Amino acid sequence: MGQRIDQTALDALFREARTYAKWQARLVTDETLRDLYELLKWAPTSANAAPARFAFLRSKEAKERLRPALAPLNVEKTMTAPVTVIVAYDTKFYEQLPKLFPQSPGMKQLFEGNPDLVEATAKRNSSLQGAYLIMAARALGLDCGPMSGFDQAKVDEEFFAAGKPCFGCDQEFFPEGHVKSNFLCNLGYGDPSTLFPRLPRLPFNEACSLL
Ligand SMILES: Cc1cc2nc3c(=O)[nH]c(=O)nc-3n(C[C@H](O)[C@H](O)[C@H](O)COP(=O)(O)O)c2cc1C
């Protein structure tokens, strides 16, 4: 703590890491996926609520269930990726707050009956957790291919029982199920020979202000 990580680590996490669409024929083990979660779970979320839920699609069958929801340009890269994660969020995340944030017993009630606050909190923090997943994957030597080009309603229906009876929750309050997809992320070991040149980024003075 208080020390910079070394240049090799910075390259692996940021400067040399790329978005991949083609993959080496190298499997990602379930143990690696567990290691991935064991890292990303420590990164911060508001009220320690951790609303993200992760569905790791590894089998051909699971990928086929996803196929109809994918934008055409995302089909091949996803079907050939060793793993595709659905980064989702649970709109009933606040039910875990007595366990995850026990020092504030009123926090659960703050969210109950306030769907706008629930949605904003779940979306913001699951997006963060998706980004933590990308960084944790890179730290473990994996490559990523995040995607927002998919039909969210189809994914939610296929994987999160949207529109079906919602056991243990108020169907009127959760007419579309209580777990919703945020974005997809392919995982594997990328094939660097297929990369396009790196796109530019905004310089400091166009993206930042010092006040
Ligand atoms: C949330 C998110 C959604 C994205 N959606 C798609 C997508 O649907 N299809 C695609 O081919 N690339 C998608 N990308 C990839 C970006 O275009 C890519 O990460 C960016 O251009 C940076 O590329 P680089 O990491 O190689 O520098 C997405 C990236 C993110 C973070």
The ligand as an ORCA input file, in Angstrom:
! r2SCAN-3c Opt
* xyz 0 1
  C     -19.158     -1.656    -22.307
  C     -18.490     -1.972    -23.627
  C     -19.264     -2.373    -24.695
  C     -18.668     -2.714    -25.907
  N     -19.448     -3.221    -26.909
  C     -18.861     -3.761    -27.983
  C     -19.640     -4.489    -28.919
  O     -20.862     -4.668    -28.780
  N     -18.989     -5.039    -29.995
  C     -17.646     -4.884    -30.179
  O     -17.114     -5.422    -31.157
  N     -16.889     -4.196    -29.294
  C     -17.456     -3.643    -28.198
  N     -16.683     -2.993    -27.256
  C     -15.211     -2.905    -27.473
  C     -14.659     -1.470    -27.589
  O     -14.909     -0.933    -28.851
  C     -13.138     -1.524    -27.290
  O     -12.988     -2.003    -25.981
  C     -12.450     -0.173    -27.425
  O     -12.487      0.273    -28.751
  C     -11.007     -0.214    -26.942
  O     -10.260     -1.161    -27.639
  P      -8.802     -1.602    -27.090
  O      -9.019     -2.173    -25.721
  O      -8.296     -2.642    -28.044
  O      -7.949     -0.395    -27.037
  C     -17.256     -2.600    -26.059
  C     -16.479     -2.173    -24.966
  C     -17.082     -1.883    -23.770
  C     -16.206     -1.470    -22.584
*
